[in-house]
């Protein structure tokens, strides 16, 4: 069971990364074809798909909140951004620079 648990832990860690275009384990799982259980050959040892060496990525956290659309659209205009994600990132950066960095 240890190789299976290790693989699942690596898969879970990969899913938590913010970078969405470099997830080789998740890609391997998504590319796997469904099969009937009786048609699957058993092996004495689980071999996880080989993944490229994972890049060290700083830990991140997702911040999410809900605000009235009218206020958000005004913030988009003032910040000169197109996406709601950009609004969140810009407002966080503004707060961080104003309140957290001396």
Secondary structure as UniProt FT lines:
FT   HELIX           2..16
FT   HELIX           24..31
FT   HELIX           37..39
FT   HELIX           69..79
FT   HELIX           84..95
FT   HELIX           96..100
//
